[in-house]
Amino acid sequence: MTEFWESSFVENQMMWGYEPSDSAIFTKNFFLQKKVKDILIPGIGYGRNAKIFIDNGINVTGIEISKTAIDLARQNGLNISIFHGSVIDMPFDNKIYDGIFCYALIHLLNNNERGKFIKDCYNQLKPNGYMIFTTISKEAPMFGKGKQLGKDYFEIMEGVRMFFYDSDSIKQEFGKYGLVEFSEIVEPHKNAENKPPFKFIMIICKKNIIIASNWLIL
């Protein structure tokens, strides 16, 4: 996967433009409402979804697999901490965050990687912190295309493997990690308005705390 994304950023540079996704705009508003001040963005890319948080006073730390994407982020003025590596190697630090935002990444991982990634994100959340994932669903036009690797898991093109979520798999994978709600979100192609918008699912989880018998249970 490292080679695929590195070559993609080398060839296509800022391939999605520089406008933030609608998911990032929603999450920024949600985090501001919840007084979230310090967030982690796994798969930060060249930073198009990071700037809207920074501009609104939220501290951002990133993780990115592509060195070229990190270089592009620096060229675009993102002077923040970005760990170079794969999200499957989390954690990269011992810090815990008020919030985590992950856009269009988790569906690129296999079953074991997704399980570890969700758990690692949850472990880096503060009590009462929120994590928000935007992911592909079985409603996407690519579902069922290419080579099937497993249930709802396809190699849609060489080097690109995707797991397509539905309500059952969301509940199964996120249920024990404070799943609050999930809903469809339609993402326009802001740098290519002639393309039809894309249907994603936004998943919101909260790290709840329960006080019982003088013990703090996370």
C-alpha positions in Angstrom: 0.0 0.0 0.0 2.9 2.4 0.7 4.2 2.1 -2.9 0.7 2.7 -4.3 0.0 5.9 -2.3 3.6 7.2 -2.7 3.4 6.9 -6.5 -0.1 8.3 -6.5 1.0 11.5 -4.7 4.2 11.7 -6.9 2.1 11.5 -10.1 -1.0 13.4 -9.1 0.1 15.7 -6.3 -2.9 17.4 -4.8 -5.3 15.0 -6.5 -8.4 16.0 -4.6 -7.9 19.7 -4.7 -7.5 21.8 -1.5 -11.1 22.4 -0.4 -12.0 20.3 2.7 -14.5 17.5 2.4 -18.0 18.0 3.6 -17.2 15.4 6.3 -14.4 17.5 7.6 -16.6 20.6 7.7 -19.3 18.7 9.6 -16.7 17.2 12.0 -15.1 20.7 12.6 -18.5 22.0 13.6 -19.2 19.0 15.8 -15.8 19.2 17.5 -16.3 22.9 18.2 -19.7 22.2 19.7 -18.1 19.5 21.9 -15.2 21.8 22.8 -12.7 19.4 21.3 -9.3 21.2 21.2 -6.7 18.5 20.2 -7.2 15.9 17.5 -5.4 13.2 15.6 -6.0 12.7 11.8 -4.8 9.3 10.6 -4.2 9.5 6.8 -3.8 13.2 6.8 -2.5 13.2 3.2 -1.4 16.7 2.0 -3.6 18.3 4.6 -6.8 19.4 2.8 -8.9 18.2 5.6 -6.6 19.5 8.4 -6.5 23.2 7.6 -10.2 23.8 8.5 -9.5 22.5 12.0 -6.3 24.5 12.5 -8.1 27.6 11.2 -10.7 27.2 14.0 -8.2 26.9 16.8 -8.0 23.1 17.0 -4.6 21.5 17.4 -3.9 18.8 14.8 -1.4 15.9 14.7 -1.3 13.7 11.6 -0.2 10.3 10.4 0.6 9.8 6.8 2.0 6.8 4.8 3.4 8.9 1.9 6.5 11.0 2.3 5.5 13.0 -0.8 2.1 13.9 0.7 3.8 15.1 3.9 6.2 17.2 1.7 3.1 18.7 -0.1 1.5 19.5 3.3 4.7 21.3 4.4 4.7 23.3 1.1 1.1 24.3 1.8 2.0 25.7 5.2 1.1 22.8 7.5 3.7 23.2 10.2 2.3 20.6 12.5 3.4 17.2 13.8 3.0 14.5 11.2 4.2 11.0 11.8 5.4 9.2 8.7 4.1 5.7 8.6 1.1 3.4 8.3 -1.9 3.6 10.6 -1.6 -0.1 11.2 1.6 0.7 13.1 -0.2 2.9 15.6 0.4 4.2 18.2 3.2 6.6 17.2 3.1 8.4 20.5 1.7 8.0 24.0 -0.6 11.0 23.7 -4.3 10.8 24.1 -6.6 13.2 22.1 -9.9 14.9 22.5 -10.9 13.8 19.0 -9.9 11.6 16.1 -11.0 12.2 12.5 -10.4 9.6 9.8 -11.5 10.3 6.2 -11.8 7.6 3.5 -9.1 5.3 4.9 -10.4 2.5 7.1 -12.1 0.7 4.1 -8.6 0.3 2.6 -7.5 -2.0 5.4 -8.2 -5.8 5.7 -10.2 -7.3 8.6 -7.4 -7.7 11.1 -6.0 -4.2 10.3 -9.3 -2.6 10.7 -9.9 -4.2 14.1 -6.5 -3.1 15.3 -6.9 0.4 13.9 -10.3 1.0 15.5 -8.9 -0.3 18.9 -5.7 1.9 18.6 -7.8 5.0 17.8 -10.1 4.3 20.8 -7.1 3.8 23.1 -5.7 7.2 22.1 -9.0 9.0 23.0 -9.5 10.8 26.2 -12.5 9.9 28.3 -15.6 11.5 26.7 -13.6 12.0 23.5 -15.0 11.4 20.0 -13.8 9.6 17.0 -15.4 10.1 13.6 -14.7 7.9 10.5 -16.0 8.5 7.0 -16.0 5.3 5.0 -17.3 3.6 1.8 -20.5 1.7 1.8 -22.1 -1.1 -0.2 -24.1 1.6 -2.0 -21.0 2.8 -3.8 -20.9 2.0 -7.5 -17.6 0.1 -7.2 -19.2 -2.5 -4.8 -18.9 -6.0 -6.3 -16.4 -4.9 -9.0 -13.0 -6.4 -9.5 -11.6 -9.5 -7.7 -13.5 -10.6 -4.6 -11.1 -11.2 -1.7 -13.6 -11.9 1.0 -17.1 -10.9 2.2 -17.7 -7.4 1.0 -14.0 -7.1 0.3 -12.7 -6.5 -3.3 -9.6 -5.5 -5.2 -11.3 -3.0 -7.4 -8.0 -2.2 -9.3 -4.4 -3.3 -8.9 -3.1 -2.2 -5.5 -6.5 -0.9 -4.3 -8.5 -3.2 -2.0 -11.7 -2.0 -0.4 -14.0 -3.3 2.3 -17.6 -2.0 1.8 -19.5 -1.3 5.0 -23.2 -1.8 5.8 -25.1 -1.4 9.0 -24.3 -4.9 10.2 -20.5 -4.6 9.8 -20.5 -1.1 11.3 -22.3 -2.4 14.4 -20.0 -5.4 14.5 -16.7 -3.5 14.2 -17.6 -0.3 16.1 -20.2 -1.6 18.6 -17.8 -2.1 21.5 -16.0 1.1 20.9 -18.7 3.6 21.9 -20.7 3.6 18.7 -23.1 6.6 18.9 -24.6 6.8 15.4 -23.9 6.4 11.7 -25.5 8.1 8.7 -25.0 8.5 5.0 -23.1 11.6 3.8 -22.9 12.6 0.2 -19.5 14.0 -0.8 -19.2 16.1 -4.0 -16.0 16.1 -6.0 -15.0 19.7 -5.3 -12.1 19.7 -7.8 -14.2 18.0 -10.5 -17.8 19.2 -10.4 -18.7 17.2 -13.5 -18.3 14.0 -11.6 -21.3 12.7 -9.6 -21.2 13.0 -5.8 -20.0 10.0 -3.8 -22.0 8.3 -1.1 -20.1 7.6 2.2 -21.1 6.6 5.7 -20.1 8.8 8.7 -19.5 6.9 11.9 -19.4 8.6 15.3 -18.1 7.0 18.5 -17.7 8.3 22.0 -15.4 7.0 24.7 -17.8 6.9 27.6 -16.8 6.6 31.2 -18.8 4.8 34.0 -18.3 5.4 37.7 -19.0 2.4 39.8 -18.0 1.5 43.3 -15.2 4.0 43.4 -13.6 2.5 40.3 -13.2 4.4 37.0 -14.2 2.1 34.1 -13.3 3.1 30.6 
